[in-house]
Amino acid sequence: MVFETQLKNQIMKYLAIVILLSLSFSCIPLKIAPNMEHGEVVKAKRFVKELPNQYAYVFDDPKDANEFYNYINAKYQITYEEGNVPVIINERKAYLTFYEVNKETQTVNLIPILVNSSLEEKGYNPILKDAEETRFGKWYIALTVTDEAYKDCLNPKYDNYDGVTQFVAAVRQEYLTTTDYIEVYLRAQ
């Protein structure tokens, strides 16, 4: 009996230590930026509120700001202003628009919260207030495609949906593998 009580107390002690350590050295994610390395067709407005209410092909953008802009300018020999780049997909005219968007990963860090609350209990000002929550962003390119009748070409019900998704996937692949946009310009000639 005494042995069982001692064993239970020891187990409870170790369990309390494990729980305390896991809480102390952990952070709780509030928002997580998704991994879209291979690209995915999603409802644009659900992905980022500022995007239009249509489908978009979204992928991670590991390059610097405005690189996709430079790529589009070189590929189509235009000066991109506000969307509607004319493209031909399976012998049909369509319009490509892109958006550079950011989604944040946000976490709450428990150690700074515990330290600050301990300091406040002792009458001191919190010193880790800025570390209680961390945010860092991830950038994406969102492509929308419409036809001449302004129909959403990335809508899964669109009659040329497969051709359009292959086109935007090829655009993503070319953009990510090209380092010098003169190369894209020369291929377009």
Residue frames as a rotation matrix with the C-alpha (Angstrom) as fourth column:
MET 1
0.562 0.827 0.000 0.00
0.827 -0.562 0.000 0.00
0.000 0.000 -1.000 0.00
VAL 2
0.512 -0.464 -0.723 2.71
0.101 -0.804 0.586 2.44
-0.853 -0.373 -0.364 0.98
PHE 3
-0.555 -0.768 0.320 4.68
0.366 0.120 0.923 1.49
-0.747 0.630 0.214 -2.12
GLU 4
-0.148 0.601 0.785 1.65
0.985 0.017 0.173 2.13
0.091 0.799 -0.595 -4.39
THR 5
0.815 0.451 -0.364 1.07
0.516 -0.851 0.101 5.55
-0.264 -0.271 -0.926 -2.82
GLN 6
0.100 -0.872 -0.479 4.72
0.012 -0.480 0.877 6.48
-0.995 -0.094 -0.038 -3.26
LEU 7
-0.626 -0.298 0.721 4.61
0.650 0.311 0.693 5.31
-0.431 0.902 -0.001 -6.89
LYS 8
0.317 0.835 0.450 1.46
0.941 -0.335 -0.040 7.34
0.118 0.436 -0.892 -7.57
ASN 9
0.756 -0.087 -0.649 3.01
0.220 -0.899 0.377 10.43
-0.617 -0.428 -0.661 -5.96
GLN 10
-0.320 -0.946 -0.050 6.16
0.148 -0.102 0.984 9.99
-0.936 0.308 0.173 -8.05
ILE 11
-0.433 0.248 0.866 4.15
0.897 0.213 0.388 9.59
-0.088 0.945 -0.315 -11.27
MET 12
0.675 0.738 0.008 2.07
0.738 -0.674 -0.030 12.67
-0.016 0.026 -1.000 -10.44
LYS 13
0.412 -0.622 -0.666 5.24
0.089 -0.700 0.709 14.63
-0.907 -0.351 -0.233 -9.69
TYR 14
-0.641 -0.693 0.331 6.81
0.354 0.116 0.928 13.68
-0.681 0.712 0.171 -13.05
LEU 15
-0.105 0.708 0.698 3.56
0.991 0.014 0.134 14.36
0.085 0.706 -0.703 -14.88
ALA 16
0.791 0.367 -0.490 3.33
0.473 -0.875 0.108 17.82
-0.389 -0.317 -0.865 -13.29
ILE 17
-0.053 -0.899 -0.436 6.93
0.017 -0.437 0.899 18.55
-0.998 0.040 0.039 -14.31
VAL 18
-0.661 -0.154 0.734 6.28
0.678 0.296 0.673 17.44
-0.321 0.943 -0.091 -17.91
ILE 19
0.352 0.870 0.345 3.13
0.930 -0.367 -0.023 19.55
0.107 0.329 -0.938 -18.13
LEU 20
0.689 -0.149 -0.709 4.89
0.230 -0.883 0.409 22.57
-0.687 -0.445 -0.574 -16.61
LEU 21
-0.392 -0.917 -0.070 7.86
0.133 -0.132 0.982 22.24
-0.910 0.376 0.173 -18.98
SER 22
-0.481 0.256 0.839 5.68
0.873 0.227 0.432 21.78
-0.080 0.940 -0.332 -22.04
LEU 23
0.669 0.743 0.009 3.67
0.743 -0.669 -0.024 24.89
-0.012 0.022 -1.000 -21.13
SER 24
0.510 -0.533 -0.675 6.79
0.132 -0.727 0.673 26.89
-0.850 -0.433 -0.301 -20.31
PHE 25
-0.526 -0.842 -0.120 8.67
-0.067 -0.100 0.993 26.14
-0.848 0.531 -0.004 -23.51
SER 26
-0.401 0.438 0.805 5.83
0.879 0.430 0.205 26.25
-0.256 0.790 -0.557 -25.94
CYS 27
-0.836 0.289 -0.465 4.00
-0.357 -0.932 0.062 28.75
-0.416 0.218 0.883 -28.02
ILE 28
-0.177 0.878 0.446 0.41
0.491 0.471 -0.733 28.57
-0.853 0.090 -0.514 -29.12
PRO 29
-0.948 -0.160 0.275 -0.29
0.316 -0.382 0.868 29.28
-0.033 0.910 0.412 -32.79
LEU 30
-0.258 0.883 -0.393 -3.26
-0.009 -0.409 -0.913 31.58
-0.966 -0.232 0.113 -33.39
LYS 31
0.811 0.388 -0.437 -2.88
-0.429 -0.112 -0.896 31.85
-0.397 0.915 0.076 -37.18
ILE 32
-0.078 -0.841 0.536 -0.72
0.176 0.518 0.837 29.75
-0.981 0.159 0.108 -39.48
ALA 33
0.117 0.006 -0.993 0.26
-0.886 -0.450 -0.107 30.82
-0.448 0.893 -0.047 -42.98
PRO 34
0.791 0.278 0.544 -0.36
-0.101 0.938 -0.332 27.81
-0.603 0.208 0.771 -45.24
ASN 35
-0.426 -0.901 0.088 2.31
-0.165 0.173 0.971 26.10
-0.890 0.399 -0.222 -47.30
MET 36
0.739 0.671 0.059 1.37
-0.013 0.102 -0.995 26.57
-0.674 0.734 0.085 -50.97
GLU 37
-0.210 -0.967 -0.144 4.71
-0.314 -0.073 0.947 25.72
-0.926 0.244 -0.288 -52.49
HIS 38
-0.783 -0.097 0.615 3.14
0.441 0.611 0.657 23.73
-0.439 0.786 -0.436 -55.36
GLY 39
-0.861 0.493 -0.127 0.25
-0.487 -0.726 0.486 26.10
0.147 0.480 0.865 -55.96
GLU 40
-0.706 0.708 -0.010 -3.42
0.649 0.641 -0.411 25.59
-0.285 -0.296 -0.912 -55.33
VAL 41
-0.580 0.635 0.510 -6.73
0.074 -0.583 0.809 26.90
0.811 0.508 0.291 -56.67
VAL 42
-0.623 0.366 -0.691 -8.64
0.760 0.073 -0.646 28.52
-0.186 -0.928 -0.324 -53.80
LYS 43
0.530 0.783 0.326 -11.47
0.774 -0.603 0.191 30.98
0.346 0.151 -0.926 -53.32
ALA 44
-0.270 -0.810 0.520 -9.45
0.526 -0.577 -0.625 34.22
0.806 0.105 0.582 -53.33
LYS 45
0.081 0.372 0.925 -11.59
-0.476 -0.800 0.364 36.21
0.876 -0.470 0.113 -50.89
ARG 46
0.966 0.230 -0.119 -11.37
-0.027 0.546 0.837 33.40
0.258 -0.805 0.534 -48.32
PHE 47
0.311 -0.932 -0.183 -7.59
0.866 0.358 -0.348 33.36
0.390 -0.050 0.919 -48.66
VAL 48
-0.792 -0.456 -0.406 -7.14
0.571 -0.788 -0.231 37.13
-0.214 -0.415 0.884 -48.23
LYS 49
0.032 0.944 -0.328 -10.14
0.688 -0.259 -0.678 39.42
-0.725 -0.204 -0.658 -47.72
GLU 50
-0.027 -0.094 -0.995 -8.81
-0.317 -0.943 0.098 42.12
-0.948 0.318 -0.005 -50.05
LEU 51
-0.935 -0.338 0.112 -8.78
-0.026 0.379 0.925 39.81
-0.355 0.862 -0.363 -53.09
PRO 52
-0.483 0.795 -0.367 -11.70
-0.846 -0.316 0.430 39.67
0.226 0.518 0.825 -55.54
ASN 53
-0.032 0.606 0.795 -14.59
-0.631 0.605 -0.486 37.27
-0.775 -0.517 0.363 -55.04
GLN 54
0.732 0.171 -0.660 -13.44
-0.632 0.531 -0.564 34.66
0.254 0.830 0.497 -57.54
TYR 55
0.891 -0.438 0.120 -11.06
0.359 0.840 0.406 31.72
-0.279 -0.319 0.906 -57.67
ALA 56
0.614 -0.776 -0.146 -7.30
-0.783 -0.575 -0.237 32.25
0.100 0.260 -0.961 -57.71
TYR 57
0.695 -0.572 -0.436 -4.25
0.440 0.818 -0.371 30.10
0.569 0.066 0.820 -58.23
VAL 58
0.794 -0.361 0.489 -2.07
-0.588 -0.661 0.466 30.85
0.155 -0.657 -0.738 -55.19
PHE 59
0.632 -0.656 -0.412 1.54
0.571 0.754 -0.326 29.85
0.525 -0.030 0.851 -54.60
ASP 60
0.599 -0.523 -0.606 4.42
0.529 -0.310 0.790 30.74
-0.601 -0.794 0.092 -52.26
ASP 61
0.846 -0.382 0.371 6.62
0.099 -0.572 -0.814 33.57
0.523 0.726 -0.446 -53.50
PRO 62
0.592 -0.679 -0.434 10.19
0.748 0.262 0.609 33.00
-0.300 -0.685 0.664 -52.29
LYS 63
-0.210 -0.702 0.680 11.57
0.883 -0.435 -0.176 35.88
0.420 0.564 0.711 -54.36
ASP 64
-0.843 -0.200 -0.500 11.86
0.420 -0.825 -0.378 39.58
-0.337 -0.528 0.780 -53.55
ALA 65
0.110 0.900 -0.422 8.99
0.316 -0.434 -0.844 42.06
-0.942 -0.041 -0.332 -53.82
ASN 66
0.475 0.279 -0.835 8.00
-0.580 -0.615 -0.535 43.02
-0.662 0.738 -0.131 -57.38
GLU 67
-0.659 -0.735 0.161 9.90
-0.376 0.507 0.776 40.11
-0.651 0.451 -0.610 -58.95
PHE 68
-0.282 0.625 0.727 6.70
0.706 0.649 -0.283 38.66
-0.649 0.434 -0.625 -60.38
TYR 69
0.679 0.459 -0.574 5.87
0.061 -0.814 -0.578 42.11
-0.732 0.357 -0.580 -61.77
ASN 70
-0.050 -0.806 -0.590 9.26
-0.772 -0.344 0.535 42.15
-0.634 0.482 -0.605 -63.54
TYR 71
-0.732 -0.165 0.661 8.69
0.123 0.922 0.367 38.62
-0.670 0.350 -0.655 -64.81
ILE 72
0.236 0.911 0.339 5.27
0.678 0.096 -0.729 39.51
-0.696 0.402 -0.594 -66.31
ASN 73
0.606 -0.064 -0.793 6.70
-0.380 -0.899 -0.218 42.65
-0.698 0.434 -0.570 -67.94
ALA 74
-0.445 -0.864 -0.234 9.51
-0.690 0.165 0.705 40.64
-0.571 0.475 -0.670 -69.55
LYS 75
-0.628 0.218 0.747 7.36
0.342 0.940 0.013 37.68
-0.699 0.263 -0.665 -70.58
TYR 76
0.242 0.863 0.444 4.58
0.869 0.011 -0.494 39.68
-0.431 0.505 -0.747 -72.23
GLN 77
-0.655 -0.625 0.426 6.69
0.746 -0.626 0.228 42.73
0.124 0.467 0.876 -73.23
ILE 78
0.342 0.806 0.484 4.32
0.493 -0.592 0.638 45.10
0.800 0.020 -0.599 -71.46
THR 79
-0.839 -0.373 0.396 4.36
-0.168 -0.515 -0.841 47.57
0.517 -0.772 0.369 -68.62
TYR 80
-0.302 0.736 -0.605 2.01
0.760 0.570 0.314 45.96
0.576 -0.365 -0.732 -66.14
GLU 81
-0.675 0.123 0.727 -0.25
-0.348 -0.923 -0.166 48.49
0.651 -0.365 0.666 -64.50
GLU 82
-0.491 0.572 0.657 -3.47
-0.791 0.023 -0.612 47.13
-0.365 -0.820 0.441 -63.03
GLY 83
-0.235 0.394 0.889 -4.21
-0.072 0.904 -0.420 43.62
-0.969 -0.163 -0.184 -64.21
ASN 84
0.711 0.697 0.094 -5.79
-0.056 0.190 -0.980 42.17
-0.701 0.692 0.174 -67.30
VAL 85
-0.406 -0.847 -0.342 -2.70
-0.655 0.009 0.756 40.95
-0.637 0.531 -0.559 -69.12
PRO 86
0.593 0.673 -0.442 -4.03
-0.791 0.383 -0.478 39.36
-0.152 0.633 0.759 -72.33
VAL 87
-0.567 -0.711 0.415 -2.98
-0.597 0.703 0.388 35.71
-0.568 -0.028 -0.823 -72.67
ILE 88
0.097 0.549 -0.830 -3.93
-0.886 0.428 0.180 32.86
0.454 0.718 0.528 -74.98
ILE 89
-0.563 -0.157 0.811 -4.95
-0.598 0.755 -0.269 29.59
-0.570 -0.637 -0.519 -73.32
ASN 90
-0.503 0.314 0.805 -5.90
0.485 0.874 -0.037 26.71
-0.715 0.372 -0.592 -75.65
GLU 91
-0.768 0.053 0.638 -6.49
0.592 -0.323 0.738 29.16
0.246 0.945 0.217 -78.52
ARG 92
0.444 0.895 0.051 -8.83
0.764 -0.408 0.499 31.30
0.468 -0.182 -0.865 -76.39
LYS 93
-0.351 -0.522 0.777 -8.14
0.044 -0.838 -0.543 34.83
0.935 -0.157 0.317 -75.23
ALA 94
0.551 0.442 -0.708 -8.15
0.745 0.122 0.656 35.36
0.376 -0.889 -0.262 -71.47
TYR 95
0.341 -0.391 0.855 -6.92
-0.306 -0.906 -0.292 37.97
0.889 -0.163 -0.429 -69.01
LEU 96
0.145 -0.452 -0.880 -4.42
0.802 0.575 -0.163 37.28
0.580 -0.682 0.445 -66.27
THR 97
0.468 -0.048 0.882 -4.25
-0.436 -0.881 0.184 39.42
0.769 -0.471 -0.433 -63.13
PHE 98
-0.002 -0.507 -0.862 -1.87
0.640 0.662 -0.390 38.88
0.768 -0.553 0.323 -60.24
TYR 99
0.734 0.203 0.648 -1.69
-0.381 -0.667 0.641 40.03
0.562 -0.717 -0.412 -56.65
GLU 100
-0.446 -0.818 -0.364 1.20
0.126 0.345 -0.930 39.89
0.886 -0.460 -0.051 -54.19
VAL 101
0.539 0.727 0.425 -0.37
-0.412 -0.213 0.886 39.08
0.734 -0.653 0.185 -50.83
ASN 102
-0.650 -0.745 0.150 0.89
-0.422 0.189 -0.887 38.44
0.633 -0.640 -0.437 -47.33
LYS 103
0.641 0.730 -0.237 -0.47
-0.119 0.399 0.909 36.05
0.758 -0.555 0.343 -44.70
GLU 104
-0.136 -0.692 0.709 0.87
-0.842 -0.297 -0.451 36.07
0.523 -0.658 -0.542 -41.19
THR 105
0.078 0.067 -0.995 1.71
0.494 0.864 0.097 33.30
0.866 -0.499 0.034 -38.78
GLN 106
-0.013 0.022 1.000 0.86
-0.669 -0.743 0.007 34.53
0.743 -0.669 0.024 -35.29
THR 107
0.014 -0.043 -0.999 1.80
0.516 0.856 -0.030 32.79
0.856 -0.515 0.034 -32.05
VAL 108
0.705 0.145 0.694 1.42
-0.531 -0.541 0.653 33.48
0.470 -0.829 -0.304 -28.35
ASN 109
-0.170 -0.873 -0.458 4.60
0.004 0.464 -0.886 32.73
0.985 -0.152 -0.075 -26.38
LEU 110
0.706 0.604 -0.369 3.96
0.293 0.225 0.929 31.45
0.645 -0.764 -0.019 -22.88
ILE 111
-0.023 -0.788 -0.615 7.38
0.979 0.107 -0.173 32.09
0.202 -0.606 0.769 -21.27
PRO 112
-0.822 -0.302 0.484 7.24
0.246 -0.953 -0.176 35.90
0.514 -0.026 0.857 -21.64
ILE 113
0.123 0.938 0.324 3.65
-0.238 -0.289 0.927 35.90
0.964 -0.191 0.187 -20.38
LEU 114
0.649 0.088 -0.755 4.67
0.601 0.549 0.580 33.94
0.466 -0.831 0.304 -17.27
VAL 115
-0.414 -0.877 -0.245 7.73
0.884 -0.323 -0.337 36.13
0.216 -0.356 0.909 -16.65
ASN 116
-0.665 0.199 0.720 5.72
-0.030 -0.970 0.240 39.35
0.746 0.138 0.651 -17.06
SER 117
0.453 0.891 0.037 2.92
-0.103 0.011 0.995 38.18
0.885 -0.455 0.097 -14.79
SER 118
0.378 -0.413 -0.829 5.47
0.880 0.439 0.182 37.14
0.289 -0.798 0.529 -12.16
LEU 119
-0.717 -0.679 0.158 7.11
0.620 -0.725 -0.300 40.58
0.318 -0.117 0.941 -12.35
GLU 120
-0.326 0.686 0.651 3.75
-0.216 -0.724 0.655 42.36
0.920 0.073 0.384 -12.13
GLU 121
0.614 0.540 -0.575 2.84
0.379 0.437 0.816 40.35
0.692 -0.719 0.063 -9.02
LYS 122
0.066 -0.705 -0.707 6.04
0.997 0.012 0.081 41.62
-0.049 -0.710 0.703 -7.40
GLY 123
0.610 0.314 -0.727 5.24
0.405 -0.913 -0.054 45.22
-0.681 -0.262 -0.684 -8.38
TYR 124
-0.489 -0.829 -0.271 7.66
0.078 -0.351 0.933 45.54
-0.869 0.435 0.236 -11.31
ASN 125
0.269 0.510 -0.817 6.87
-0.786 -0.374 -0.492 46.63
-0.557 0.774 0.300 -14.85
PRO 126
0.735 0.014 0.678 6.76
0.263 0.916 -0.304 43.85
-0.625 0.402 0.669 -17.46
ILE 127
-0.045 -0.859 -0.510 9.97
-0.479 -0.429 0.766 43.65
-0.877 0.279 -0.392 -19.50
LEU 128
-0.887 -0.296 0.354 8.95
0.102 0.623 0.776 41.13
-0.450 0.724 -0.522 -22.19
LYS 129
-0.011 0.975 -0.223 5.66
-0.158 -0.222 -0.962 42.66
-0.987 0.025 0.157 -23.32
ASP 130
0.143 0.014 -0.990 6.75
-0.951 -0.273 -0.141 42.71
-0.273 0.962 -0.026 -26.99
ALA 131
-0.761 -0.547 -0.350 7.79
-0.623 0.767 0.155 39.06
0.184 0.336 -0.924 -26.87
GLU 132
-0.443 0.655 0.611 4.41
-0.358 0.496 -0.791 37.76
-0.822 -0.570 0.014 -25.71
GLU 133
0.648 0.668 0.366 3.19
0.160 0.350 -0.923 37.54
-0.745 0.656 0.119 -29.29
THR 134
-0.534 -0.825 -0.188 5.20
-0.089 -0.167 0.982 36.99
-0.841 0.541 0.016 -32.45
ARG 135
0.719 0.694 0.031 4.16
0.013 0.032 -0.999 37.58
-0.695 0.719 0.014 -36.03
PHE 136
-0.539 -0.794 -0.280 5.95
-0.273 -0.149 0.950 36.87
-0.797 0.589 -0.137 -39.24
GLY 137
0.411 0.795 -0.446 4.60
-0.603 -0.129 -0.787 36.93
-0.683 0.593 0.426 -42.74
LYS 138
-0.451 -0.411 0.792 4.77
0.394 0.705 0.590 34.75
-0.801 0.578 -0.157 -45.77
TRP 139
-0.289 0.287 -0.913 4.29
-0.679 -0.734 -0.016 36.15
-0.675 0.616 0.407 -49.26
TYR 140
-0.184 0.368 0.911 2.18
0.535 0.815 -0.221 34.60
-0.824 0.447 -0.347 -51.99
ILE 141
-0.893 0.109 -0.436 1.31
-0.423 -0.528 0.736 35.29
-0.150 0.842 0.518 -55.61
ALA 142
-0.210 0.898 0.386 -2.40
0.276 0.433 -0.858 34.99
-0.938 -0.074 -0.339 -56.38
LEU 143
-0.978 -0.111 -0.175 -3.32
-0.145 -0.241 0.960 34.68
-0.149 0.964 0.219 -60.07
THR 144
-0.015 0.991 0.136 -6.84
0.034 0.137 -0.990 35.25
-0.999 -0.010 -0.035 -61.36
VAL 145
-0.969 -0.227 0.100 -7.91
0.088 0.064 0.994 34.51
-0.232 0.972 -0.042 -64.93
THR 146
0.006 0.991 -0.137 -11.06
-0.047 -0.137 -0.990 35.74
-0.999 0.012 0.046 -66.67
ASP 147
-0.393 -0.081 0.916 -12.24
0.857 0.329 0.396 35.22
-0.333 0.941 -0.060 -70.22
GLU 148
-0.922 -0.015 0.387 -13.59
0.230 -0.825 0.516 37.85
0.312 0.564 0.764 -72.61
ALA 149
0.030 0.993 0.113 -17.08
0.153 -0.116 0.981 37.45
0.988 -0.012 -0.155 -71.13
TYR 150
-0.248 -0.275 0.929 -15.61
-0.777 -0.515 -0.360 38.15
0.578 -0.812 -0.086 -67.63
LYS 151
0.849 0.468 -0.245 -16.19
-0.262 0.776 0.574 34.55
0.459 -0.423 0.781 -66.50
ASP 152
0.342 -0.698 0.629 -13.92
-0.862 0.034 0.506 33.17
-0.374 -0.715 -0.590 -63.79
CYS 153
0.371 -0.261 -0.891 -11.67
-0.670 0.589 -0.452 30.72
0.642 0.765 0.044 -65.66
LEU 154
-0.727 -0.681 -0.088 -10.36
-0.405 0.528 -0.746 29.15
0.555 -0.507 -0.660 -62.43
ASN 155
-0.011 0.813 0.582 -13.84
-0.951 0.171 -0.258 28.20
-0.309 -0.556 0.771 -61.28
PRO 156
-0.721 -0.330 0.609 -13.90
-0.239 0.944 0.228 24.37
-0.650 0.018 -0.759 -61.26
LYS 157
0.165 0.870 0.465 -17.14
0.397 0.373 -0.839 24.51
-0.903 0.322 -0.284 -63.31
TYR 158
0.237 -0.141 -0.961 -15.52
-0.707 -0.704 -0.071 26.50
-0.667 0.696 -0.266 -66.13
ASP 159
0.952 0.299 0.060 -15.44
-0.180 0.710 -0.681 24.51
-0.247 0.638 0.730 -69.39
ASN 160
0.556 -0.824 -0.111 -11.67
0.018 0.145 -0.989 25.00
0.831 0.548 0.096 -69.97
TYR 161
0.887 -0.126 0.444 -10.73
-0.461 -0.236 0.855 24.66
-0.003 -0.964 -0.267 -66.28
ASP 162
0.714 -0.641 0.281 -8.04
0.477 0.739 0.475 21.99
-0.512 -0.205 0.834 -66.82
GLY 163
0.329 -0.587 0.740 -6.33
0.814 -0.221 -0.537 24.02
0.479 0.779 0.405 -69.55
VAL 164
0.590 -0.051 0.806 -6.35
-0.228 -0.968 0.105 27.16
0.775 -0.245 -0.583 -67.39
THR 165
0.904 -0.272 0.331 -4.93
-0.295 0.166 0.941 25.37
-0.311 -0.948 0.070 -64.34
GLN 166
0.514 -0.760 0.397 -2.18
0.819 0.573 0.036 23.87
-0.255 0.306 0.917 -66.50
PHE 167
0.381 -0.335 0.862 -1.42
0.475 -0.729 -0.494 27.35
0.793 0.597 -0.118 -67.85
VAL 168
0.710 -0.087 0.698 -1.13
-0.516 -0.740 0.432 29.02
0.479 -0.667 -0.571 -64.42
ALA 169
0.850 -0.458 0.259 0.92
0.105 0.630 0.770 26.09
-0.516 -0.627 0.584 -63.09
ALA 170
0.385 -0.720 0.578 3.32
0.910 0.191 -0.369 26.54
0.156 0.668 0.728 -66.03
VAL 171
0.501 -0.166 0.849 3.52
-0.011 -0.983 -0.185 30.30
0.865 0.083 -0.494 -65.31
ARG 172
0.893 -0.149 0.424 4.40
-0.439 -0.087 0.894 29.50
-0.096 -0.985 -0.143 -61.68
GLN 173
0.694 -0.643 0.324 7.04
0.545 0.763 0.347 26.97
-0.470 -0.064 0.880 -62.71
GLU 174
0.340 -0.562 0.754 8.64
0.750 -0.322 -0.578 29.32
0.567 0.762 0.311 -65.25
TYR 175
0.663 -0.032 0.748 8.66
-0.297 -0.928 0.223 32.22
0.687 -0.370 -0.625 -62.77
LEU 176
0.886 -0.269 0.378 10.28
-0.329 0.209 0.921 30.17
-0.327 -0.940 0.097 -60.00
THR 177
0.538 -0.703 0.465 12.95
0.663 0.694 0.282 28.62
-0.521 0.156 0.839 -62.24
THR 178
0.455 -0.359 0.815 13.93
0.645 -0.499 -0.579 31.79
0.614 0.789 0.004 -64.09
THR 179
0.159 -0.486 -0.859 16.65
0.857 -0.364 0.365 33.93
-0.490 -0.795 0.358 -62.58
ASP 180
-0.778 -0.430 -0.459 17.22
0.119 -0.817 0.564 36.34
-0.617 0.385 0.686 -65.45
TYR 181
0.166 0.986 -0.001 14.08
0.226 -0.039 -0.973 37.78
-0.960 0.161 -0.229 -67.02
ILE 182
-0.135 -0.297 -0.945 15.91
-0.870 -0.422 0.256 38.60
-0.475 0.857 -0.202 -70.25
GLU 183
-0.960 -0.209 0.184 15.80
-0.137 0.930 0.341 34.84
-0.242 0.302 -0.922 -70.82
VAL 184
-0.248 0.951 0.184 11.98
0.571 0.297 -0.765 34.93
-0.783 -0.085 -0.617 -70.61
TYR 185
0.285 0.299 -0.911 11.87
-0.404 -0.824 -0.397 37.93
-0.869 0.481 -0.114 -72.94
LEU 186
-0.529 -0.591 -0.609 14.01
-0.802 0.114 0.586 36.14
-0.277 0.798 -0.535 -75.55
ARG 187
-0.876 0.279 0.394 11.89
0.292 0.956 -0.028 32.96
-0.384 0.090 -0.919 -75.34
ALA 188
0.057 0.974 -0.218 8.76
0.353 -0.224 -0.908 35.06
-0.934 -0.025 -0.357 -75.98
GLN 189
-0.194 -0.205 -0.959 10.23
-0.675 -0.681 0.283 36.45
-0.712 0.703 -0.006 -79.22
